[in-house]
Amino acid sequence: MADRPGTNPSGNPIRLLLVDDHQMVLDGLTAMLRPYAEDAVVAASTTDARDACRLALEAEPDIALVDVRMKELSGLEVCAELGRLVPATKVVLLTVYDDEQYLFEALRAGASGYLTKQLTAEELIEHLHRVCDGEIAIDPSLAGRVALSAARIQRGEFWPGAHLGLSQRESEVLELMVRGHSNRAIAGRLMLGEETIKTHARSIYRKFGVSDRSQAVAFALREGVFV
């Protein structure tokens, strides 16, 4: 609505691009937002993360709502690509994972928000308005833990590899890589999906400037990440 705080600067409904590899989620979000057409409209949606930039260029959305874990590309990779190719579109990660490490990675990738799918339609709309107003939207369920993590970092309580930009979860994954565990074994030990481990691995490679696992392990050993 044009007279409410935090609206799209144009005064028109916020145009959204939805990116999630489950059609049921896209349909559910579209249906959930339909009664709020004065505030937000779905301009485009896709189950193929690789198609996000093309759709963003065509539909010119104000905000892309992107899932974190997807098959082809992670939400973090989509966020980085959109930021590079379609900077006018802000990215908000919308996920079931209320994990502060994912949040930190999302913000590092340039996201304007990190929200969970447990939000009501009204809460989601409010967050979208704040994002259009230039704020960073963080799910309330994460606020307390983020504050505690920030306090730990300020006290110097870092995890191995933090000085190289690794999240705590990436540090755990890398340590198991150094020990020679496969992705499946790492997933089992950390109680995560194998695709999640692959996503963390790609992020580690990107941060280290390497292209594969052996180079990442060599880099970690050379830098003395685990002593």
Secondary structure as GFF3:
##gff-version 3
##sequence-region A 1 227
A	DSSP	beta_strand	14	19	.	.	.	ID=ss1
A	DSSP	alpha_helix	23	33	.	.	.	ID=ss2
A	DSSP	three_ten_helix	34	36	.	.	.	ID=ss3
A	DSSP	beta_strand	40	46	.	.	.	ID=ss4
A	DSSP	three_ten_helix	49	51	.	.	.	ID=ss5
A	DSSP	alpha_helix	52	59	.	.	.	ID=ss6
A	DSSP	beta_strand	63	66	.	.	.	ID=ss7
A	DSSP	alpha_helix	75	85	.	.	.	ID=ss8
A	DSSP	beta_strand	90	95	.	.	.	ID=ss9
A	DSSP	alpha_helix	100	108	.	.	.	ID=ss10
A	DSSP	beta_strand	113	116	.	.	.	ID=ss11
A	DSSP	alpha_helix	121	132	.	.	.	ID=ss12
A	DSSP	beta_strand	137	138	.	.	.	ID=ss13
A	DSSP	alpha_helix	140	154	.	.	.	ID=ss14
A	DSSP	three_ten_helix	162	164	.	.	.	ID=ss15
A	DSSP	alpha_helix	168	178	.	.	.	ID=ss16
A	DSSP	alpha_helix	183	190	.	.	.	ID=ss17
A	DSSP	alpha_helix	194	208	.	.	.	ID=ss18
A	DSSP	alpha_helix	213	223	.	.	.	ID=ss19
###
